[in-house]
Amino acid sequence: MKYIFRGNIVFEYIPEKKTVIQHQVSGVIPAYDYCKMIPEDYKLLGEFFTTVYKHIEGEEVELNNIEVN
Protein backbone atom coordinates (compact mmCIF):
# COMPACT_ATOMS: atom_id res chain seq x y z
CA MET A 1 0.00 0.00 0.00
CA LYS A 2 1.37 3.42 -0.94
CA TYR A 3 0.69 7.05 -0.12
CA ILE A 4 1.29 8.85 -3.41
CA PHE A 5 1.48 12.65 -3.33
CA ARG A 6 1.26 14.40 -6.69
CA GLY A 7 2.98 11.56 -8.50
CA ASN A 8 5.65 10.82 -5.87
CA ILE A 9 5.53 7.82 -3.55
CA VAL A 10 5.93 9.30 -0.08
CA PHE A 11 5.26 6.29 2.16
CA GLU A 12 4.96 2.61 1.37
CA TYR A 13 3.60 -0.02 3.73
CA ILE A 14 5.20 -3.46 3.38
CA PRO A 15 2.56 -5.84 4.81
CA GLU A 16 4.88 -8.87 5.00
CA LYS A 17 7.29 -6.93 7.24
CA LYS A 18 4.59 -4.79 8.90
CA THR A 19 6.69 -1.71 8.33
CA VAL A 20 6.41 1.65 6.58
CA ILE A 21 9.26 3.04 4.53
CA GLN A 22 9.67 6.62 3.38
CA HIS A 23 10.78 7.16 -0.19
CA GLN A 24 13.01 9.92 -1.54
CA VAL A 25 12.49 12.46 -4.30
CA SER A 26 15.39 12.76 -6.75
CA GLY A 27 17.19 10.14 -4.67
CA VAL A 28 18.13 12.53 -1.85
CA ILE A 29 15.16 14.54 -0.53
CA PRO A 30 12.98 12.71 2.01
CA ALA A 31 9.64 12.54 0.21
CA TYR A 32 7.61 13.90 3.14
CA ASP A 33 9.83 17.01 3.28
CA TYR A 34 9.01 17.61 -0.39
CA CYS A 35 5.22 17.81 0.23
CA LYS A 36 3.30 21.06 0.60
CA MET A 37 0.01 19.88 2.06
CA ILE A 38 -3.45 21.31 2.55
CA PRO A 39 -5.81 20.08 5.32
CA GLU A 40 -7.44 17.43 3.09
CA ASP A 41 -3.99 15.95 2.38
CA TYR A 42 -3.37 15.47 6.11
CA LYS A 43 -6.73 13.70 6.40
CA LEU A 44 -5.68 11.24 3.68
CA LEU A 45 -2.28 10.75 5.32
CA GLY A 46 -4.10 9.96 8.56
CA GLU A 47 -6.23 7.39 6.75
CA PHE A 48 -3.04 5.77 5.43
CA PHE A 49 -1.50 5.37 8.88
CA THR A 50 -4.82 4.33 10.46
CA THR A 51 -5.10 1.55 7.88
CA VAL A 52 -1.49 0.50 8.57
CA TYR A 53 -2.20 0.40 12.32
CA LYS A 54 -5.34 -1.67 11.87
CA HIS A 55 -3.51 -4.15 9.63
CA ILE A 56 -0.62 -4.51 12.07
CA GLU A 57 -3.14 -5.14 14.87
CA GLY A 58 -4.63 -8.01 12.86
CA GLU A 59 -7.77 -6.35 11.55
CA GLU A 60 -8.78 -7.27 8.01
CA VAL A 61 -8.56 -4.09 5.95
CA GLU A 62 -8.16 -3.35 2.26
CA LEU A 63 -4.65 -2.14 1.51
CA ASN A 64 -5.44 0.28 -1.30
CA ASN A 65 -3.07 3.00 -2.44
CA ILE A 66 -3.99 6.54 -1.42
CA GLU A 67 -3.29 9.03 -4.17
CA VAL A 68 -3.30 12.82 -3.72
CA ASN A 69 -3.54 14.84 -6.92
PyMOL commands that place a pseudoatom at each C-alpha (Angstrom):
pseudoatom trace, name=CA, resn=MET, resi=1, chain=A, elem=C, hetatm=0, pos=[0.000, 0.000, 0.000]
pseudoatom trace, name=CA, resn=LYS, resi=2, chain=A, elem=C, hetatm=0, pos=[1.374, 3.415, -0.945]
pseudoatom trace, name=CA, resn=TYR, resi=3, chain=A, elem=C, hetatm=0, pos=[0.691, 7.055, -0.115]
pseudoatom trace, name=CA, resn=ILE, resi=4, chain=A, elem=C, hetatm=0, pos=[1.294, 8.852, -3.407]
pseudoatom trace, name=CA, resn=PHE, resi=5, chain=A, elem=C, hetatm=0, pos=[1.481, 12.653, -3.326]
pseudoatom trace, name=CA, resn=ARG, resi=6, chain=A, elem=C, hetatm=0, pos=[1.263, 14.403, -6.692]
pseudoatom trace, name=CA, resn=GLY, resi=7, chain=A, elem=C, hetatm=0, pos=[2.979, 11.555, -8.505]
pseudoatom trace, name=CA, resn=ASN, resi=8, chain=A, elem=C, hetatm=0, pos=[5.647, 10.816, -5.869]
pseudoatom trace, name=CA, resn=ILE, resi=9, chain=A, elem=C, hetatm=0, pos=[5.530, 7.817, -3.554]
pseudoatom trace, name=CA, resn=VAL, resi=10, chain=A, elem=C, hetatm=0, pos=[5.928, 9.299, -0.076]
pseudoatom trace, name=CA, resn=PHE, resi=11, chain=A, elem=C, hetatm=0, pos=[5.261, 6.292, 2.158]
pseudoatom trace, name=CA, resn=GLU, resi=12, chain=A, elem=C, hetatm=0, pos=[4.958, 2.612, 1.374]
pseudoatom trace, name=CA, resn=TYR, resi=13, chain=A, elem=C, hetatm=0, pos=[3.604, -0.023, 3.732]
pseudoatom trace, name=CA, resn=ILE, resi=14, chain=A, elem=C, hetatm=0, pos=[5.196, -3.458, 3.375]
pseudoatom trace, name=CA, resn=PRO, resi=15, chain=A, elem=C, hetatm=0, pos=[2.560, -5.844, 4.813]
pseudoatom trace, name=CA, resn=GLU, resi=16, chain=A, elem=C, hetatm=0, pos=[4.878, -8.866, 5.005]
pseudoatom trace, name=CA, resn=LYS, resi=17, chain=A, elem=C, hetatm=0, pos=[7.292, -6.932, 7.244]
pseudoatom trace, name=CA, resn=LYS, resi=18, chain=A, elem=C, hetatm=0, pos=[4.589, -4.793, 8.899]
pseudoatom trace, name=CA, resn=THR, resi=19, chain=A, elem=C, hetatm=0, pos=[6.691, -1.707, 8.332]
pseudoatom trace, name=CA, resn=VAL, resi=20, chain=A, elem=C, hetatm=0, pos=[6.410, 1.654, 6.582]
pseudoatom trace, name=CA, resn=ILE, resi=21, chain=A, elem=C, hetatm=0, pos=[9.263, 3.042, 4.529]
pseudoatom trace, name=CA, resn=GLN, resi=22, chain=A, elem=C, hetatm=0, pos=[9.675, 6.619, 3.375]
pseudoatom trace, name=CA, resn=HIS, resi=23, chain=A, elem=C, hetatm=0, pos=[10.779, 7.155, -0.191]
pseudoatom trace, name=CA, resn=GLN, resi=24, chain=A, elem=C, hetatm=0, pos=[13.005, 9.921, -1.536]
pseudoatom trace, name=CA, resn=VAL, resi=25, chain=A, elem=C, hetatm=0, pos=[12.487, 12.463, -4.304]
pseudoatom trace, name=CA, resn=SER, resi=26, chain=A, elem=C, hetatm=0, pos=[15.388, 12.759, -6.747]
pseudoatom trace, name=CA, resn=GLY, resi=27, chain=A, elem=C, hetatm=0, pos=[17.186, 10.139, -4.673]
pseudoatom trace, name=CA, resn=VAL, resi=28, chain=A, elem=C, hetatm=0, pos=[18.128, 12.533, -1.853]
pseudoatom trace, name=CA, resn=ILE, resi=29, chain=A, elem=C, hetatm=0, pos=[15.155, 14.543, -0.529]
pseudoatom trace, name=CA, resn=PRO, resi=30, chain=A, elem=C, hetatm=0, pos=[12.975, 12.712, 2.014]
pseudoatom trace, name=CA, resn=ALA, resi=31, chain=A, elem=C, hetatm=0, pos=[9.635, 12.545, 0.210]
pseudoatom trace, name=CA, resn=TYR, resi=32, chain=A, elem=C, hetatm=0, pos=[7.605, 13.902, 3.141]
pseudoatom trace, name=CA, resn=ASP, resi=33, chain=A, elem=C, hetatm=0, pos=[9.829, 17.005, 3.279]
pseudoatom trace, name=CA, resn=TYR, resi=34, chain=A, elem=C, hetatm=0, pos=[9.006, 17.608, -0.388]
pseudoatom trace, name=CA, resn=CYS, resi=35, chain=A, elem=C, hetatm=0, pos=[5.224, 17.810, 0.231]
pseudoatom trace, name=CA, resn=LYS, resi=36, chain=A, elem=C, hetatm=0, pos=[3.298, 21.063, 0.596]
pseudoatom trace, name=CA, resn=MET, resi=37, chain=A, elem=C, hetatm=0, pos=[0.011, 19.880, 2.062]
pseudoatom trace, name=CA, resn=ILE, resi=38, chain=A, elem=C, hetatm=0, pos=[-3.450, 21.310, 2.551]
pseudoatom trace, name=CA, resn=PRO, resi=39, chain=A, elem=C, hetatm=0, pos=[-5.814, 20.082, 5.319]
pseudoatom trace, name=CA, resn=GLU, resi=40, chain=A, elem=C, hetatm=0, pos=[-7.442, 17.430, 3.094]
pseudoatom trace, name=CA, resn=ASP, resi=41, chain=A, elem=C, hetatm=0, pos=[-3.994, 15.953, 2.377]
pseudoatom trace, name=CA, resn=TYR, resi=42, chain=A, elem=C, hetatm=0, pos=[-3.370, 15.466, 6.113]
pseudoatom trace, name=CA, resn=LYS, resi=43, chain=A, elem=C, hetatm=0, pos=[-6.730, 13.698, 6.397]
pseudoatom trace, name=CA, resn=LEU, resi=44, chain=A, elem=C, hetatm=0, pos=[-5.682, 11.239, 3.680]
pseudoatom trace, name=CA, resn=LEU, resi=45, chain=A, elem=C, hetatm=0, pos=[-2.279, 10.755, 5.316]
pseudoatom trace, name=CA, resn=GLY, resi=46, chain=A, elem=C, hetatm=0, pos=[-4.096, 9.962, 8.563]
pseudoatom trace, name=CA, resn=GLU, resi=47, chain=A, elem=C, hetatm=0, pos=[-6.226, 7.386, 6.752]
pseudoatom trace, name=CA, resn=PHE, resi=48, chain=A, elem=C, hetatm=0, pos=[-3.038, 5.773, 5.427]
pseudoatom trace, name=CA, resn=PHE, resi=49, chain=A, elem=C, hetatm=0, pos=[-1.499, 5.375, 8.881]
pseudoatom trace, name=CA, resn=THR, resi=50, chain=A, elem=C, hetatm=0, pos=[-4.825, 4.332, 10.463]
pseudoatom trace, name=CA, resn=THR, resi=51, chain=A, elem=C, hetatm=0, pos=[-5.100, 1.548, 7.882]
pseudoatom trace, name=CA, resn=VAL, resi=52, chain=A, elem=C, hetatm=0, pos=[-1.490, 0.500, 8.571]
pseudoatom trace, name=CA, resn=TYR, resi=53, chain=A, elem=C, hetatm=0, pos=[-2.195, 0.404, 12.317]
pseudoatom trace, name=CA, resn=LYS, resi=54, chain=A, elem=C, hetatm=0, pos=[-5.345, -1.668, 11.875]
pseudoatom trace, name=CA, resn=HIS, resi=55, chain=A, elem=C, hetatm=0, pos=[-3.508, -4.148, 9.631]
pseudoatom trace, name=CA, resn=ILE, resi=56, chain=A, elem=C, hetatm=0, pos=[-0.617, -4.509, 12.074]
pseudoatom trace, name=CA, resn=GLU, resi=57, chain=A, elem=C, hetatm=0, pos=[-3.136, -5.138, 14.873]
pseudoatom trace, name=CA, resn=GLY, resi=58, chain=A, elem=C, hetatm=0, pos=[-4.627, -8.007, 12.858]
pseudoatom trace, name=CA, resn=GLU, resi=59, chain=A, elem=C, hetatm=0, pos=[-7.769, -6.352, 11.545]
pseudoatom trace, name=CA, resn=GLU, resi=60, chain=A, elem=C, hetatm=0, pos=[-8.784, -7.272, 8.008]
pseudoatom trace, name=CA, resn=VAL, resi=61, chain=A, elem=C, hetatm=0, pos=[-8.564, -4.085, 5.951]
pseudoatom trace, name=CA, resn=GLU, resi=62, chain=A, elem=C, hetatm=0, pos=[-8.157, -3.352, 2.259]
pseudoatom trace, name=CA, resn=LEU, resi=63, chain=A, elem=C, hetatm=0, pos=[-4.646, -2.143, 1.507]
pseudoatom trace, name=CA, resn=ASN, resi=64, chain=A, elem=C, hetatm=0, pos=[-5.438, 0.281, -1.301]
pseudoatom trace, name=CA, resn=ASN, resi=65, chain=A, elem=C, hetatm=0, pos=[-3.072, 3.003, -2.436]
pseudoatom trace, name=CA, resn=ILE, resi=66, chain=A, elem=C, hetatm=0, pos=[-3.995, 6.536, -1.425]
pseudoatom trace, name=CA, resn=GLU, resi=67, chain=A, elem=C, hetatm=0, pos=[-3.294, 9.028, -4.173]
pseudoatom trace, name=CA, resn=VAL, resi=68, chain=A, elem=C, hetatm=0, pos=[-3.299, 12.815, -3.721]
pseudoatom trace, name=CA, resn=ASN, resi=69, chain=A, elem=C, hetatm=0, pos=[-3.545, 14.838, -6.917]
for i in range(1, 69): cmd.bond("trace and resi %d" % i, "trace and resi %d" % (i + 1))
show_as sticks, trace
zoom trace
